Every structure is written in structure tokens, then in C-alpha cells.
Amino acid sequence: MANISTYSLPQFTDLVDRSFIDGLDSLPQIMKNSGIVISGTKPMHTGEFTRFAERLHRNQYAAVRDEGAVSTQATIQYGYEKDAEQQTVSLEVSITKRMRVAGKDQDILDQVTNLSEVCPNTLDLDLAHRLTFAFATSYTNRDWDTVDVSTGDSLAVISDSHTLTGSATTYSNQITGNPQFSKGSLENAEQLFAEETYNNLWEKMEMMADTIITTDDPNSVNQVRELMNATADVSTDNSGTFNVYGNKYTHIVSGRIATTAAWAVDTSKRKYWFLACAKASDFNLEVLEAPYLKTPTDGNNGEEFSSENWNYLSASTYAMAIVTGRWIKWSQGNWA
């Protein structure tokens, strides 16, 4: 390839455009594609806020009708709602005149190539932080803004006293004892799904978990993989024993959960793990503007007259909200 210093602005911008599109296509976006996030798009010019609503609940069972009597009218119970506001994230890089004429090709390529990653990575971080701070109703993010992460009942995503709209009964999605991941603790989480999952009329719901979510802690990851891939019962030495966990769960490993709000490693969160039902998830993501690239042209404000910089900007606008905690269970993994 020719030196970047030999490129005209239109040629270099075409190179950046191609790199940006290729970069977007290759990003894994673990949280967005995890199966627990419901992704959608928001039409342009429809406002900054979206109200996400829980599904309507009605009686799950029929009532006996005596001969000649009228049928019992079903009870329809509205659930919780949660409003989410769109936010824009962006980053700009400047390719200086000196970088171009001095032949700093690798520095230039690194800067423009990374532009395709910053918005999707930020989106995935924000999604991961909904689980990082699942025990809180808000947190202060990297820009010192307060982020509301409460659910529709004004409690944290993880709480031992979630409320119902049609009953005074509460339910818990906190795994008792905060155990580290193991076969026994997984069964405790499954028990929570069996005994602490209600609709808003306080009727027991049959909700089957299908997803295990962990941080990138090697021990936790290996524990899940050993459990799911064992060819014998994991608590015995008997070879050939049927493994009930073999195809039961999808395992999602997110390296962004065990972080602080400022992106630093947070070792106190390394043992976090979640058991979720992706089919019942109400973890909503709505994208108003997918990641895009704004490029300069000769004579416009992208090429600064006084500095001769070539400025490139990437941005995206989106909103997210979790309406209830019904579909997910959590352990801090610290035995507290």
C-alpha cells in the first residue's frame, strides 16, 4: 500500500470508510448478541423517550362452570413499565498535518481503525453494566452522570423483595448465600426459578432458565464448561453417566461485567454469575442511530482551516432498560 502521506483526502476517507464498515462487521458484541437482550430500532423523529412495558398477565387456569351458569371472567393484570431516554455516545480523532507528512502511517491507521470499535464497545459496556450494577438502583458512570438502572417496581434488578402489581406478595431473585458457581449453587438458582417466579396475579409461573452468564474469571468459566461438557456425573467417577446439563444452557462470558464504572478491572465482581431465561427477558435495547462515521471533505469544517487536521467522528444513539427482575437470578459469588 502507498504511504498515507501520498493519499489525497478523498482517497484516505474512502479507506477509512471501508475500514469502519469492516470493523463493525467483525465485532463480537457479546452482550448485545447474548440472547438476553431484546434489540430494536426507534424510528427517527419519534422523541427521546421510550416506555417499555411488561407483558399483560391473565389467569393461567380456567374455573369450573356449573350447568347453566355463565363463565368466570378472566382477570387481566397490567404489569410494570419503565421509561428509557436516548443517549448519544461519540468519539473524534484528528489526523494532523505533521502525522501525514512525517509518515506516521501506523499511528494514523490505528486511530482510524479503532473508530469502528468505540461505539459498539461502549454499547456493549453499557449493557454489561446493567448486570455489573444489578444490585443497585443507580450508578455514576464514566462521565459522572447518574444512570438509573432500577426496574419498573423502583427496585434494583436483583432484589429479595420485588413486588407484583396485582398482589401484595413479593419475590426474590437473589441466590441465597451468594455462592460461587457450582453444580449445587446452580440447582439453588434453578430452585429459585421453581419457587420464586410469579405472574402479577401471584400465580406460579413455569419459567425454565436457559442461559448462564459469567464474567471472564477463568475458574468460573471452567466450572461452567466442566459441568456442561462432562461425560460423567460431575460428582462421581462413573464414566458414561448421562449429563443432564449437556444441552440445557447457553453459556455467555462477558469480560465487561467485572469492571468499575470507569472501565477499570473490579476484582470484587469477578465471581458474579447469573441464571436467566432469555425467552422471558425484558432487557430492552432500542437504537435510534446505529454507529456511523462522519468524515471531512476539502473546505468543510472537517478539515480545519488553521490546523489542516482531518477530523473523523463516530457516534451512536440508543436507550436501554430492564423492566422486571422476574427472568434473571444472581449470585455475587463471595459467600456473603
C-alpha positions as CSV (number, residue, x, y, z in Angstrom):
1,M,0.0,0.0,0.0
2,A,1.2,3.5,-0.7
3,N,2.3,5.8,2.1
4,I,-0.7,7.6,3.7
5,S,1.1,10.9,3.0
6,T,0.6,10.3,-0.7
7,Y,-3.1,9.9,-0.4
8,S,-5.5,12.8,-1.1
9,L,-8.2,13.5,1.4
10,P,-10.9,11.8,-0.7
11,Q,-8.7,8.7,-1.1
12,F,-7.9,8.5,2.6
13,T,-11.5,9.0,3.6
14,D,-12.6,6.1,1.3
15,L,-10.0,3.9,3.1
16,V,-11.4,5.0,6.4
17,D,-15.0,4.3,5.3
18,R,-14.1,0.8,4.2
19,S,-12.2,0.1,7.4
20,F,-15.1,1.3,9.5
21,I,-17.6,-1.0,7.8
22,D,-15.3,-4.0,8.0
23,G,-14.6,-3.3,11.7
24,L,-18.3,-3.1,12.5
25,D,-18.9,-6.5,10.9
26,S,-16.2,-8.2,12.8
27,L,-17.0,-7.1,16.3
28,P,-18.5,-9.9,18.5
29,Q,-20.7,-7.6,20.8
30,I,-21.1,-10.3,23.4
31,M,-23.9,-8.7,25.4
32,K,-25.9,-7.4,22.5
33,N,-25.9,-10.8,20.9
34,S,-26.2,-12.8,24.1
35,G,-29.9,-13.7,23.7
36,I,-31.0,-12.0,26.9
37,V,-31.1,-8.5,25.2
38,I,-34.2,-7.6,23.1
39,S,-32.8,-5.3,20.4
40,G,-35.0,-3.0,18.3
41,T,-34.8,0.3,16.4
42,K,-36.5,3.5,17.2
43,P,-38.0,5.4,14.2
44,M,-36.5,8.8,13.6
45,H,-38.4,11.9,14.8
46,T,-40.4,9.9,17.5
47,G,-39.0,11.6,20.6
48,E,-36.2,10.9,23.1
49,F,-38.1,8.6,25.5
50,T,-39.5,5.1,25.1
51,R,-41.8,3.4,27.5
52,F,-41.1,-0.4,27.8
53,A,-44.0,-2.4,29.3
54,E,-44.2,-5.8,30.9
55,R,-46.4,-8.3,29.2
56,L,-50.1,-8.4,30.3
57,H,-50.8,-11.2,32.7
58,R,-54.1,-13.0,33.0
59,N,-55.3,-16.1,34.9
60,Q,-53.4,-19.2,33.8
61,Y,-56.2,-21.6,34.8
62,A,-59.9,-21.9,33.9
63,A,-62.7,-22.1,36.5
64,V,-65.4,-24.7,36.8
65,R,-68.7,-23.6,35.2
66,D,-71.8,-25.1,36.7
67,E,-74.6,-26.2,34.3
68,G,-76.5,-23.2,33.0
69,A,-74.1,-20.7,34.7
70,V,-72.0,-18.0,33.0
71,S,-68.3,-18.4,32.6
72,T,-65.9,-16.7,35.1
73,Q,-64.5,-13.5,33.6
74,A,-60.7,-13.6,33.3
75,T,-58.6,-11.2,35.3
76,I,-56.3,-9.1,33.2
77,Q,-53.4,-7.5,35.2
78,Y,-51.2,-4.8,33.8
79,G,-47.6,-5.1,34.7
80,Y,-44.8,-2.6,35.3
81,E,-43.5,0.0,32.8
82,K,-40.1,1.6,32.5
83,D,-39.1,4.7,30.6
84,A,-35.7,5.0,28.9
85,E,-34.1,8.1,27.5
86,Q,-31.9,8.0,24.4
87,Q,-28.2,8.9,24.8
88,T,-25.6,9.7,22.3
89,V,-22.0,8.4,22.6
90,S,-19.3,9.7,20.3
91,L,-15.5,10.0,19.8
92,E,-13.5,12.1,17.4
93,V,-9.9,11.6,16.1
94,S,-7.7,14.2,14.3
95,I,-5.2,13.2,11.7
96,T,-2.7,16.1,11.9
97,K,-0.7,17.6,9.0
98,R,2.5,16.6,10.7
99,M,1.4,12.9,11.1
100,R,0.7,12.8,7.4
101,V,3.9,14.4,6.2
102,A,6.1,12.6,8.8
103,G,4.9,9.2,7.6
104,K,3.3,8.1,10.9
105,D,1.3,5.6,8.9
106,Q,0.8,3.0,11.7
107,D,-0.4,5.6,14.2
108,I,-2.8,7.0,11.7
109,L,-4.2,3.6,10.8
110,D,-4.6,2.6,14.5
111,Q,-6.6,5.8,15.2
112,V,-9.0,5.5,12.3
113,T,-9.4,1.7,12.6
114,N,-10.3,2.0,16.3
115,L,-13.1,4.4,15.4
116,S,-15.2,1.4,14.2
117,E,-14.9,-0.2,17.6
118,V,-15.6,2.6,20.1
119,C,-19.4,3.0,19.8
120,P,-20.2,-0.8,19.7
121,N,-17.8,-1.4,22.6
122,T,-19.5,1.4,24.6
123,L,-22.9,0.0,23.9
124,D,-21.7,-3.5,25.0
125,L,-20.2,-1.9,28.1
126,D,-23.4,-0.1,29.0
127,L,-25.4,-3.4,28.5
128,A,-22.9,-5.3,30.7
129,H,-23.1,-2.6,33.4
130,R,-26.8,-3.3,33.7
131,L,-25.6,-6.6,35.2
132,T,-22.5,-5.2,36.9
133,F,-24.7,-2.9,39.0
134,A,-27.7,-5.2,39.1
135,F,-27.9,-4.9,42.9
136,A,-28.2,-1.1,42.7
137,T,-30.9,1.3,41.5
138,S,-28.4,3.7,40.0
139,Y,-24.7,4.3,39.5
140,T,-22.4,7.1,38.4
141,N,-20.9,6.4,35.0
142,R,-17.5,7.2,33.5
143,D,-18.8,10.7,32.5
144,W,-20.0,11.4,36.1
145,D,-23.7,11.1,35.1
146,T,-26.1,9.3,37.3
147,V,-27.6,6.3,35.4
148,D,-30.9,4.9,36.5
149,V,-30.8,1.1,36.4
150,S,-33.9,0.4,38.5
151,T,-36.7,-1.8,37.2
152,G,-40.4,-0.9,36.9
153,D,-41.1,-1.5,40.6
154,S,-38.3,1.1,41.5
155,L,-36.1,-1.6,42.9
156,A,-32.7,-2.9,41.7
157,V,-32.7,-5.6,39.0
158,I,-31.6,-8.0,41.8
159,S,-33.7,-7.8,45.0
160,D,-35.1,-10.1,47.6
161,S,-38.4,-8.1,47.7
162,H,-39.6,-7.5,44.1
163,T,-43.2,-6.5,44.1
164,L,-46.2,-7.5,41.9
165,T,-48.8,-5.1,40.5
166,G,-51.8,-7.3,41.4
167,S,-50.7,-8.8,44.8
168,A,-49.0,-7.8,48.0
169,T,-46.7,-10.8,47.7
170,T,-43.0,-10.2,46.9
171,Y,-40.4,-12.4,45.3
172,S,-36.6,-12.7,45.4
173,N,-34.2,-13.2,42.6
174,Q,-31.1,-13.2,44.8
175,I,-29.5,-16.6,45.2
176,T,-29.3,-17.3,48.9
177,G,-25.8,-17.2,50.4
178,N,-24.1,-15.7,47.3
179,P,-22.3,-18.9,46.4
180,Q,-19.7,-19.3,43.7
181,F,-20.8,-21.2,40.7
182,S,-21.0,-25.0,41.2
183,K,-23.4,-27.8,40.5
184,G,-25.1,-27.3,43.9
185,S,-25.4,-23.5,43.5
186,L,-26.8,-23.9,40.0
187,E,-29.5,-26.1,41.5
188,N,-30.2,-23.5,44.1
189,A,-30.7,-21.0,41.3
190,E,-33.0,-23.4,39.5
191,Q,-35.0,-23.8,42.7
192,L,-35.5,-20.0,42.8
193,F,-37.0,-20.2,39.3
194,A,-39.3,-23.0,40.5
195,E,-40.4,-21.4,43.7
196,E,-39.9,-17.6,43.3
197,T,-41.4,-16.9,39.9
198,Y,-44.9,-15.4,39.8
199,N,-47.1,-13.5,37.4
200,N,-48.6,-10.3,38.7
201,L,-51.7,-12.1,40.0
202,W,-49.4,-14.2,42.4
203,E,-49.8,-17.3,40.3
204,K,-46.8,-19.5,40.0
205,M,-45.2,-19.3,36.5
206,E,-43.4,-22.1,34.8
207,M,-40.3,-20.4,33.6
208,M,-37.3,-22.5,32.5
209,A,-33.9,-20.9,32.7
210,D,-31.8,-21.4,29.5
211,T,-28.7,-19.1,29.9
212,I,-25.8,-19.0,32.3
213,I,-23.9,-15.7,32.4
214,T,-20.5,-15.3,34.0
215,T,-17.6,-12.9,34.0
216,D,-14.3,-13.9,32.3
217,D,-13.0,-15.2,35.6
218,P,-11.1,-18.4,34.4
219,N,-12.3,-20.5,37.4
220,S,-15.9,-19.6,36.9
221,V,-15.7,-20.2,33.1
222,N,-14.1,-23.5,33.6
223,Q,-16.6,-24.6,36.2
224,V,-19.4,-24.0,33.8
225,R,-17.7,-25.7,30.9
226,E,-16.8,-28.7,33.0
227,L,-20.4,-29.0,34.2
228,M,-21.9,-28.7,30.7
229,N,-19.4,-30.9,28.9
230,A,-18.8,-33.7,31.5
231,T,-19.2,-37.2,30.2
232,A,-20.0,-38.5,33.6
233,D,-21.9,-37.2,36.6
234,V,-19.7,-34.3,37.8
235,S,-19.9,-35.5,41.4
236,T,-18.9,-39.1,40.7
237,D,-16.2,-41.1,38.9
238,N,-18.7,-43.2,36.9
239,S,-17.9,-42.8,33.2
240,G,-20.7,-42.8,30.7
241,T,-23.3,-41.3,33.2
242,F,-25.8,-39.1,31.4
243,N,-25.1,-35.4,31.9
244,V,-28.4,-33.6,32.4
245,Y,-26.6,-30.2,31.8
246,G,-25.1,-31.2,28.4
247,N,-27.5,-29.2,26.2
248,K,-29.5,-27.4,28.8
249,Y,-27.9,-24.0,28.9
250,T,-26.2,-21.4,26.7
251,H,-23.1,-20.0,28.4
252,I,-22.4,-16.3,27.9
253,V,-18.9,-15.0,29.0
254,S,-18.8,-11.2,29.3
255,G,-15.4,-9.6,30.0
256,R,-17.0,-6.3,30.8
257,I,-19.2,-7.3,33.8
258,A,-16.3,-7.3,36.4
259,T,-15.4,-3.6,35.8
260,T,-15.9,-0.3,37.5
261,A,-18.0,2.5,36.0
262,A,-14.7,3.9,34.6
263,W,-13.8,0.7,32.8
264,A,-11.2,-0.5,35.2
265,V,-10.9,-4.1,36.5
266,D,-13.0,-4.7,39.6
267,T,-11.9,-7.9,41.2
268,S,-14.7,-7.8,43.8
269,K,-17.1,-8.7,40.9
270,R,-15.1,-11.4,39.3
271,K,-17.3,-14.2,40.7
272,Y,-20.6,-12.7,39.7
273,W,-22.8,-15.1,37.8
274,F,-26.4,-15.1,36.6
275,L,-29.0,-17.7,35.6
276,A,-31.5,-16.3,33.1
277,C,-34.5,-17.2,30.9
278,A,-33.7,-15.5,27.6
279,K,-37.2,-16.3,26.3
280,A,-38.8,-14.3,29.1
281,S,-36.3,-11.4,29.2
282,D,-37.5,-7.8,29.3
283,F,-33.9,-6.4,28.9
284,N,-34.6,-3.9,26.2
285,L,-32.3,-2.1,23.8
286,E,-33.6,0.5,21.3
287,V,-31.2,2.0,18.8
288,L,-32.1,5.4,17.3
289,E,-28.8,5.8,15.4
290,A,-26.6,2.8,14.7
291,P,-22.9,3.5,14.8
292,Y,-22.0,5.9,11.9
293,L,-18.9,7.7,10.7
294,K,-18.7,11.4,9.9
295,T,-15.9,12.3,7.5
296,P,-14.2,15.5,6.3
297,T,-14.1,16.9,2.9
298,D,-12.0,19.7,1.4
299,G,-13.1,23.0,2.7
300,N,-15.7,22.0,5.2
301,N,-15.4,22.1,9.0
302,G,-14.0,18.5,9.0
303,E,-10.7,19.8,7.6
304,E,-9.8,22.7,9.9
305,F,-8.5,25.7,8.0
306,S,-6.0,26.8,10.6
307,S,-4.6,23.4,11.7
308,E,-5.1,21.4,8.5
309,N,-6.3,18.5,10.6
310,W,-8.5,15.8,9.0
311,N,-11.2,15.1,11.6
312,Y,-13.2,11.8,11.8
313,L,-16.0,11.2,14.2
314,S,-18.0,8.1,15.1
315,A,-21.3,8.3,17.1
316,S,-24.4,6.3,18.0
317,T,-27.6,6.9,19.9
318,Y,-29.5,4.3,21.9
319,A,-31.6,3.6,25.0
320,M,-31.9,0.6,27.3
321,A,-34.0,-0.6,30.2
322,I,-34.8,-3.7,32.3
323,V,-38.5,-3.7,33.2
324,T,-38.5,-6.5,35.8
325,G,-36.2,-9.0,37.6
326,R,-38.5,-12.0,37.1
327,W,-36.4,-13.6,34.4
328,I,-33.0,-13.5,36.0
329,K,-31.3,-14.7,39.2
330,W,-27.9,-13.6,40.6
331,S,-25.1,-14.5,42.9
332,Q,-22.3,-12.2,44.0
333,G,-20.1,-15.3,44.3
334,N,-18.4,-14.1,47.6
335,W,-20.4,-16.3,50.0
336,A,-21.6,-13.2,51.9
